[in-house]
Every structure is written in structure tokens, then in C-alpha cells.
Amino acid sequence: MKISELIDEHLIITELAGKSKQQILEELSDHLALHKQGIDSDKLLRVLIEREKLGSTGIGNGIAIPHGKLEGLDNIALVFGKSSGGIDFESIDGKPVHLVFLLVAPSNSAGVHLKALARISRLLKDKNFREKLLHASDARNLYQIVVTEDDKIDH
């Protein structure tokens, strides 16, 4: 599964408005619900908040990958947002988060969900990739960076 198959320019927020973890989760949930049928923003937000109670999805290096499973969803969905100023996401390294990939999967899809999380994590391990995302100015550019780097994984 490729990340580029899950995201398009409409699912990218070039500058997140929220300043807290809660606000960012709300903003990304609302954005995803706006662009993907079958997603209830309020239900998704509740799922994400419950997941965060188990431990922060702020994985360090300025990255957060909030995720969860949603009843009634047909396919895995992804939305990406960037914060120039950074957000306190209670990350494991204590540093602000600048790159947020929100992943939601159907409630009965453990394997696909884990593969998508692993692929996102693998992409984000590359410091150059993270830097390119941080310096990209618009959704089209951000999307192209994701597609290009995603393609490199398989080669």
C-alpha cells in the first residue's frame, strides 16, 4: 500500500490553525470529514482522543501520527497537516510537532491499518523528507514530495 494512494492535494493542510493537540485533532477530523464520505467528524474525534489517552501519537522528531478505527468506514483514509510554529502534542521527545499525518481505518482492518502506519513511519524516518515537507509552500508541492518519496521506498 502506498501513501500516495491514500492522499491527494485536498487532504493536505499547508498551515494548521490549531495551537493545541485538541484543536489539531478537531481541525484534521473536520477536514477529513469534509473531503471523505462516510466519516463523521465528531465520532472520529472521539476515537482519536481515546487513542491519545493510551499514549501520545507524537512519535518524536516533530512528527505525530494520530490514528484510530472507525465503524462504518469502507476504506482507510489519511489527511496531512503542517504547523510551522509547532504544537505541544505531548511527544515522546518533548519537542513540538510540525508534521501530522492522521490515519483512520475501518474497524475490521487491523492488517491494512498497521501496514499504512508502518509505511508512514518509514517515510518520516528520513530527515531529508521531513525537511522537504517543512519547507514546502503549497499543497501541490507537499503532495509531490510525498508521492516522490513514497515511490523511492519500493525501489
Sequence and secondary structure as in RCSB ss.txt:
>XXXX:A:sequence
MKISELIDEHLIITELAGKSKQQILEELSDHLALHKQGIDSDKLLRVLIEREKLGSTGIGNGIAIPHGKLEGLDN
IALVFGKSSGGIDFESIDGKPVHLVFLLVAPSNSAGVHLKALARISRLLKDKNFREKLLHASDARNLYQIVVTED
DKIDH
>XXXX:A:secstr
  GGGT  GGGEESS    BHHHHHHHHHHHHHHHSTT  HHHHHHHHHHHHHHS  EEETTEE  EEEETT  S
 EEEEEEEEEEEB   TT   EEEEEEEEEETT HHHHHHHHHHHHHHHT HHHHHHHHH  SHHHHHHHHHHHH
HHHT 
